[in-house]
Amino acid sequence: MRHHQNFIIGIYSGIVITVLSFSACKQKGDSEPVARAYDSYLYQADLNGIINPDISETDSANLINAYIEQWQRQKALVHHAQTNVKIDVKQIEKQIEEYRNSLIIYELEQALIKDQLDTLVTEEEISNYYIEHEDTFVLRRPIFKVSFIELNADAPELDRVKKWFASDELESRNLLLQYCKSYSTNYSLSDTSWYYLEEIAKKTPIKQIDENNYRNYEHIFQINENNKIYLIILHDSKFKDSRSPLDIERNNIRNLILNRRKIDLINREEKEILENARNNKKIEIYNQ
């Protein structure tokens, strides 16, 4: 049904364009047209703004030809519809008016959002929303906090690297960092962010770790694969159907708060506009 309505609206739009084009051709006087479709003419001035000056002559010609072909197609369909189809013009006009009004209201809403929406969302607001809607944020897949080091198979002093990797001492961490800068092809030593399993799997063969070991924290897992050595430490993990942590949901919550503000702003402004119109006797309901 919607497809049928869109088709009819397209035909009616074409009818309007046909009338305007016919009127325009009279205004353009003796200038030579570049195309014709029944009683409508397309002039060079109608093509202004279609071509980007930065594109090649070949691309410009193709673009113009495509525009002309689309213009003639529309005119031919409209002519055929006018000649062969019984068109309820009043119904089409009503639909176009409704569509036009929807576009105008949408522009009003976007202007309100641009000019009046408060986009500052504090950490306190995010935290409160997270607490108040705790049942909303549920994990659909596992997440992890992970450190890892990727090394070539012939990397030196592997035992010492493992010792540094397992240590929390500042000296060991500094030595490990210097080592990774020299020998590691990819590493992450102090990232405290949460990652989905699929994200870590793009960087490491973490899926080779058995799920039963996902809670074996601070243990160094060594995986040899494709002439590479991967050292992996799991610092934390959460599983499917458990509560999603705030760190992962922060941006989502911010967007939810902003969306709520948008709705409230639009509803508030619409109510005010209606009240002003009613108080000023600009809108009335007559007794039937």
Long-range contacts (C-beta under 8 A, 24 or more apart in sequence): 5-95, 8-87, 8-91, 8-92, 8-95, 9-92, 9-95, 9-96, 9-99, 10-74, 11-77, 11-78, 11-81, 11-85, 11-87, 11-92, 12-87, 12-89, 12-92, 12-93, 12-96, 13-96, 14-74, 14-75, 14-77, 14-78, 14-81, 15-78, 15-81, 15-82, 17-74, 17-78, 18-75, 18-78, 18-79, 21-75, 34-68, 35-68, 35-71, 35-72, 37-71, 37-72, 37-75, 37-76, 37-79, 38-75, 38-76, 38-79, 40-75, 42-68, 42-71, 109-266, 112-265, 112-266, 112-269, 113-262, 113-265, 113-266, 116-265, 116-269, 117-258, 117-261, 117-262, 117-265, 118-261, 119-258, 121-254, 121-257, 121-258, 125-257, 126-246, 126-250, 126-253, 126-254, 126-257, 127-246, 129-253, 129-256, 129-257, 130-246, 130-249, 130-253, 134-243, 137-243, 137-244, 137-249, 138-241, 138-242, 138-243, 138-244, 139-238, 139-239, 139-240, 139-241, 139-242, 139-243, 139-244, 140-240, 141-196, 141-197, 141-198, 141-240, 142-196, 142-197, 142-214, 142-237, 142-238, 142-239, 142-240, 143-194, 143-195, 143-196, 143-197, 143-237, 143-238, 143-244, 143-245, 143-248, 144-194, 144-195, 144-196, 144-197, 144-200, 144-206, 144-214, 144-234, 144-235, 144-236, 144-237, 145-191, 145-192, 145-193, 145-194, 145-195, 145-234, 145-235, 145-236, 145-237, 146-188, 146-191, 146-195, 146-200, 146-204, 146-206, 146-232, 146-233, 146-234, 146-235, 147-188, 147-189, 147-190, 147-191, 147-232, 147-233, 147-235, 148-186, 148-187, 148-188, 148-200, 148-203, 148-204, 148-206, 148-230, 148-231, 148-232, 148-233, 149-180, 149-184, 149-187, 149-189, 149-230, 149-231, 150-184, 150-185, 150-186, 150-187, 150-203, 150-204, 150-228, 150-229, 150-230, 151-183, 151-184, 151-185, 151-228, 151-229, 151-230, 151-231, 152-183, 152-185, 152-227, 152-228, 152-229, 153-224, 153-227, 153-228, 153-229, 155-183, 155-184, 155-229, 156-183, 158-229, 161-231, 162-220, 162-222, 162-231, 165-220, 165-231, 165-233, 166-218, 166-220, 166-233, 185-228, 192-235, 193-247, 194-236, 194-238, 194-245, 194-247, 194-248, 204-230, 204-232, 205-230, 206-232, 209-234, 214-239
